[in-house]
Amino acid sequence: MPGVSEKVLTTRLRELEAAGLVERTSDGGSPPAVTYRLTAEAAELAPALQVLYDWGQRRADRDGVVVEPVS
């Protein structure tokens, strides 16, 4: 998510975790390496999100908008 502050990202991830959509894991190191992954319930949203992505891509193509992946 380009341009998002660490504070906002942390807040949103905590909200998603509380809603049961992401799982947080930590390796216990110092500092800990933290990873997030979708829960099985959230993964069920993948087909719907793919449809939205495809629609957005078609619209961008039609309007001549270049959508570049963020690295």
Contact map, one row per residue, 1 for C-alpha under 8 A:
11110000000000000000000000000000000000000000000000000000000000000000010
11110000000000000000000000000000000000000000000000000000000000000000010
11111000000000000000000000000000000000000000000000000000000000000000000
11111101100000000000000000000000000000000000000000000000000000000000000
00111111100000000000000000000000000000000000000000000000000000000000000
00011111110000000000000000000000000000000000000000000000000000000000000
00001111111000000000000000000000000000000000000000000000000000000000000
00011111111100000000000000000000000000000000000000000000000000000000000
00011111111110000000000000000000000000000000000000000000000000000000000
00000111111111000000000000000000000000000000000000000000000000000000000
00000011111111100000000000000000000000000000000000000000000000000000000
00000001111111110000000000000000000000000000000000000000000000000000000
00000000111111111000010000000000000000000000000000000000000000000000000
00000000011111111100000000000000000000000000000000000000000000000000000
00000000001111111110000000000000000000000000000000000000000000000000000
00000000000111111111110000000000000000000000000000000000000000000000000
00000000000011111111111100000000000000000000000000000000000000000000000
00000000000001111111100000000000000000000000000000000000000000000000000
00000000000000111111110000000000000000000000000000000000000000000000000
00000000000000011111111000000000000000101100000000000000000000000000000
00000000000000011111111000000000000001111100000000000000000000000000000
00000000000010011011111100000000000111100100000000000000000000000000000
00000000000000001001111110000000000111100000000000000000000000000000000
00000000000000001000011111000000011110000000000000000000000000000000000
00000000000000000000001111100000011100000000000000000000000000000000000
00000000000000000000000111111001111000000000000000000000000000000000000
00000000000000000000000011111001110000000000000000000000000000000000000
00000000000000000000000001111111100000000000000000000000000000000000000
00000000000000000000000001111111100000000000000000000000000000000000000
00000000000000000000000000011111000000000000000000000000000000000000000
00000000000000000000000000011111100000000000000000000000000000000000000
00000000000000000000000001111111110000000000000000000000000000000000000
00000000000000000000000001111011111000000000000000000000000000000000000
00000000000000000000000111100001111100000000000000000000000000000000000
00000000000000000000000111000000111110000000000000000000000000000000000
00000000000000000000011110000000011111000000000000000000000000000000000
00000000000000000000011100000000001111100000000000000000000000000000000
00000000000000000000111000000000000111111110000000000000000000000000000
00000000000000000001111000000000000011111110000000000000000000000000000
00000000000000000000100000000000000001111111000000000000000000000000000
00000000000000000001100000000000000001111111100000000000000000000000000
00000000000000000001110000000000000001111111110000000000000000000000000
00000000000000000000000000000000000001111111110000000000000000000000000
00000000000000000000000000000000000000011111111000000000000000000000000
00000000000000000000000000000000000000001111111110000000000000000000000
00000000000000000000000000000000000000000111111111000000000000000000000
00000000000000000000000000000000000000000001111111100000000000000000000
00000000000000000000000000000000000000000000111111110000000000000000000
00000000000000000000000000000000000000000000111111111000000000000000000
00000000000000000000000000000000000000000000011111111100000000000000000
00000000000000000000000000000000000000000000001111111110000000000000000
00000000000000000000000000000000000000000000000111111111000000000000000
00000000000000000000000000000000000000000000000011111111100000000000000
00000000000000000000000000000000000000000000000001111111110000000000000
00000000000000000000000000000000000000000000000000111111111000000000000
00000000000000000000000000000000000000000000000000011111111100000000000
00000000000000000000000000000000000000000000000000001111111110000010000
00000000000000000000000000000000000000000000000000000111111111000000000
00000000000000000000000000000000000000000000000000000011111111100000000
00000000000000000000000000000000000000000000000000000001111111111110000
00000000000000000000000000000000000000000000000000000000111111111100000
00000000000000000000000000000000000000000000000000000000011111111000000
00000000000000000000000000000000000000000000000000000000001111111000000
00000000000000000000000000000000000000000000000000000000000111111100000
00000000000000000000000000000000000000000000000000000000000111111110000
00000000000000000000000000000000000000000000000000000000000110011111000
00000000000000000000000000000000000000000000000000000000100100001111100
00000000000000000000000000000000000000000000000000000000000000000111110
00000000000000000000000000000000000000000000000000000000000000000011111
11000000000000000000000000000000000000000000000000000000000000000001111
00000000000000000000000000000000000000000000000000000000000000000000111
